[in-house]
Amino acid sequence: MLGKITAPTLIVNGTKDNSTPIKCAEELSEGISDSRLVLVKEDHLFIRTKPDLLVMPILEFLYEVNLVEVDAKAEEKTSWPTA
């Protein structure tokens, strides 16, 4: 089922998270071809106690995904048709 996901996917997980073990995050990452796994040395509630540890990976991921899409579109527009 995970193999059907084709969108770029960010997975962020705390290394001290007892609710969602790292193994689960790793399985998600392995099952989704275009995914990135970011491990944060915090527990499950780091998104409330240290939101920057979640926001920064999200912003970096969105920036990189956008650059890839922009580069691909630019390449399409500048490529010469083949005869």
N, C-alpha and C positions, 0 to 999 in steps of 0.2 A: 504494500500500500504506500509506503513512504517513497518508493521509487517513482511514483506517479507525480510527485511534486517536482516541478521544473523551475519554479521561481527561485531567485536567489534568497537564501534563508539564513537568518542570524539566530544562533542559539546561545543564550547567555545563562550560565549556571554557577551557583556558588559551590566551592569545593567543600565547604562545611555544612552543606544543605542536607539535612536528614529527611526532608519531605520529598525531594527529587534528587536521588543519588546521581553521582557523576556518570555512572554506568548508563543510566537512562538517557542523559544528554549525549553521551558518546554514541549510543545506538541510533538516536535521531540523526546525528551528524553523519554517521556512516551510511544511513539509509537514504539520505537526501543528497543527491549528487552535487548540487551547487550550494553547499552550506558552509558556514563558518561557525566553529565552536569557540566561544570565549569563556574561559574559566576564571572566576573571581574568587579570591581567597576570603570568602565571607560565607555567612549562613543564608537561609532562605529569605530573611527579611532585609537583606542589604538594599533592596530597591526602595525601602522606606527610610532606612537609617543612613545610607550613603548612595543617594540616587545618581550621583555623578559616575559611579562605577557601572551603571547601566546606560546612562545617557551618552557617555563618551563612545563606547563601542557601537551604539546605535548610529550616532552621527557619522562616525568613521565608515561604517558599513554602507550607509545611505550615500555618502559622498563617493565611495568607490564604485558602488553599483551604478550611480548616475554617470560617472566618468566613463565606465565601460559602455553604457548605452549611448552616450553622446559620441564616443569614438567610433562605435559601430555605425551609427547613422551618418557621421561625417564621411566614413570610408565608403558607404553606399553611394553617397552623392558625388564623390570625387572619382569613383572608379570608372574606367572607360568600358563601354560595351564591347563584347567580343563578337567578331563576325562569324 
